[in-house]
Amino acid sequence: MGRYTTSADYTSLADSTRKEYRRLMNTLSSEFGTLDVRSFELRQLRGDILQYRDRFIDTPRKADALITMLATVLAWAVDRGELTVNLAAGVKKLHHSNRADLIWEDSHWEAHRKANIPKHVDRVVELSSLTGMRLGDAVTVTWDVFEESFIEYYPRKGTKRGARAVVP
């Protein structure tokens, strides 16, 4: 993992991303750090990777993040010809989110309409519902992002490297 951290793939990442990657790699190193990179060619190591992931079954997001980090480093090694296979690629995720309870149904909208909410708040709620904008973006967006047939803005959080969002 040490050579990965000196590569442009790593050094070009945002500071916050590098910090998180470093934390994950330190955790991985306690398990796999003594292995030579060629050990990751041994097919039976895939079982060890799965057993390692399963140790974190009570914290599935952490388990997924660790295996994703391992897969990232191994993919980097594959790209450079140091490995021919990425044993961590395609490992099934443990964390599954269900956001169905966040969907507003007709009864929610009816309660919203009856709540006598100030017009400026109501507009933010409507903008968010029509565009999928996060609340933080909907309350800070300015008129200059609205074009004739789309909205183009730069979300405040949750995107990589300031990627723009375009909503028809």
C-alpha positions as CSV (number, residue, x, y, z in Angstrom):
1,M,0.0,0.0,0.0
2,G,3.0,2.2,0.5
3,R,3.7,2.7,-3.2
4,Y,0.1,3.4,-3.9
5,T,0.2,6.4,-1.5
6,T,3.1,8.0,-3.5
7,S,1.2,7.5,-6.8
8,A,-0.6,10.3,-8.6
9,D,-3.8,8.2,-8.2
10,Y,-3.5,8.9,-4.5
11,T,-1.8,12.3,-4.3
12,S,-4.2,13.9,-6.6
13,L,-7.2,13.1,-4.3
14,A,-8.7,15.8,-2.0
15,D,-7.1,16.1,1.4
16,S,-10.2,14.7,3.1
17,T,-10.3,11.7,0.8
18,R,-6.6,11.0,1.4
19,K,-7.1,11.2,5.1
20,E,-9.9,8.7,5.0
21,Y,-8.0,6.4,2.6
22,R,-5.0,6.5,5.0
23,R,-7.2,5.5,7.9
24,L,-8.6,2.6,6.0
25,M,-5.2,1.5,4.8
26,N,-3.8,1.6,8.3
27,T,-6.6,-0.7,9.4
28,L,-6.0,-3.0,6.4
29,S,-2.2,-3.1,7.1
30,S,-2.8,-4.6,10.5
31,E,-4.2,-7.7,8.7
32,F,-2.5,-7.8,5.3
33,G,0.5,-5.5,5.7
34,T,3.1,-8.2,6.1
35,L,2.1,-10.0,2.9
36,D,4.1,-9.6,-0.3
37,V,2.1,-8.1,-3.2
38,R,2.5,-11.4,-5.0
39,S,0.5,-13.1,-2.2
40,F,-2.5,-11.5,-3.7
41,E,-2.2,-13.7,-6.7
42,L,-3.1,-16.8,-4.6
43,R,-6.8,-17.6,-5.2
44,Q,-7.2,-18.9,-1.7
45,L,-6.5,-15.5,-0.3
46,R,-10.0,-14.4,-1.5
47,G,-11.5,-16.6,1.3
48,D,-9.3,-14.7,3.8
49,I,-10.5,-11.4,2.4
50,L,-14.1,-12.5,2.9
51,Q,-13.4,-13.7,6.4
52,Y,-11.8,-10.4,7.2
53,R,-14.8,-8.5,5.9
54,D,-17.1,-10.8,7.9
55,R,-15.3,-9.8,11.1
56,F,-17.0,-6.4,10.7
57,I,-20.5,-7.7,10.1
58,D,-21.8,-5.6,13.0
59,T,-20.4,-2.5,11.2
60,P,-21.3,-3.2,7.6
61,R,-20.4,0.2,6.2
62,K,-17.0,-0.1,7.7
63,A,-16.6,-3.6,6.3
64,D,-17.6,-2.4,2.8
65,A,-15.2,0.6,3.0
66,L,-12.3,-1.6,4.0
67,I,-12.9,-4.0,1.2
68,T,-13.4,-1.2,-1.3
69,M,-10.1,0.3,-0.2
70,L,-8.3,-3.0,-0.6
71,A,-9.9,-3.4,-4.0
72,T,-8.7,0.1,-5.0
73,V,-5.1,-0.6,-4.0
74,L,-5.1,-4.0,-5.7
75,A,-6.7,-2.5,-8.9
76,W,-3.8,0.0,-8.9
77,A,-1.3,-2.9,-8.7
78,V,-3.1,-4.7,-11.5
79,D,-3.0,-1.6,-13.7
80,R,0.8,-1.5,-13.2
81,G,1.4,-5.1,-14.0
82,E,2.3,-6.1,-10.4
83,L,-0.7,-8.4,-10.2
84,T,-2.8,-10.2,-12.8
85,V,-6.0,-10.4,-10.7
86,N,-7.8,-8.2,-8.1
87,L,-9.0,-10.7,-5.4
88,A,-11.0,-8.0,-3.7
89,A,-12.9,-7.0,-6.8
90,G,-16.6,-7.9,-6.8
91,V,-16.8,-8.7,-3.1
92,K,-20.5,-8.4,-2.2
93,K,-21.4,-5.4,0.1
94,L,-22.8,-6.0,3.5
95,H,-24.5,-2.6,3.9
96,H,-27.7,-2.1,2.0
97,S,-29.7,1.1,2.4
98,N,-33.4,1.4,2.1
99,R,-34.5,5.0,1.6
100,A,-38.2,4.1,0.8
101,D,-39.3,5.7,4.1
102,L,-37.9,9.0,2.8
103,I,-40.4,9.2,0.0
104,W,-43.3,11.6,0.6
105,E,-46.7,10.1,-0.1
106,D,-49.9,12.0,-0.9
107,S,-50.8,12.1,2.8
108,H,-47.5,13.9,3.6
109,W,-48.1,16.5,0.9
110,E,-51.6,17.0,2.2
111,A,-50.3,17.6,5.8
112,H,-47.7,19.9,4.4
113,R,-50.3,22.0,2.6
114,K,-52.5,22.2,5.7
115,A,-49.5,23.2,7.9
116,N,-49.6,26.9,6.8
117,I,-45.9,26.9,6.1
118,P,-44.4,30.2,5.0
119,K,-44.2,30.6,1.2
120,H,-40.4,30.8,1.1
121,V,-40.1,27.5,2.9
122,D,-42.8,25.9,0.8
123,R,-40.8,26.9,-2.3
124,V,-37.7,25.2,-1.0
125,V,-39.7,22.0,-0.3
126,E,-41.2,22.1,-3.8
127,L,-37.9,22.8,-5.5
128,S,-36.3,19.9,-3.6
129,S,-39.1,17.5,-4.5
130,L,-39.0,18.4,-8.2
131,T,-35.3,18.3,-8.6
132,G,-33.9,15.9,-6.0
133,M,-31.7,18.7,-4.6
134,R,-30.5,18.3,-1.0
135,L,-32.0,20.8,1.4
136,G,-28.6,22.5,1.9
137,D,-28.4,23.1,-1.9
138,A,-32.0,24.2,-2.3
139,V,-31.8,26.9,0.4
140,T,-28.6,28.3,-1.0
141,V,-29.1,28.1,-4.7
142,T,-29.2,31.4,-6.5
143,W,-31.3,32.5,-9.6
144,D,-28.2,32.4,-11.9
145,V,-28.3,28.6,-11.9
146,F,-31.7,28.5,-13.6
147,E,-31.5,28.2,-17.3
148,E,-34.5,27.9,-19.7
149,S,-34.6,24.1,-19.7
150,F,-32.4,23.0,-16.9
151,I,-30.7,23.9,-13.6
152,E,-26.9,23.7,-13.3
153,Y,-25.3,24.0,-9.9
154,Y,-22.4,22.7,-7.9
155,P,-23.7,20.8,-4.8
156,R,-22.1,21.7,-1.5
157,K,-21.6,18.2,-0.3
158,G,-21.6,14.6,-1.4
159,T,-19.9,15.1,-4.8
160,K,-16.3,14.4,-5.8
161,R,-14.1,17.2,-6.8
162,G,-16.8,19.8,-7.2
163,A,-18.7,17.9,-9.9
164,R,-21.6,19.9,-11.3
165,A,-25.2,18.7,-11.2
166,V,-27.6,19.3,-14.1
167,V,-31.3,18.9,-13.5
168,P,-33.6,19.0,-16.6
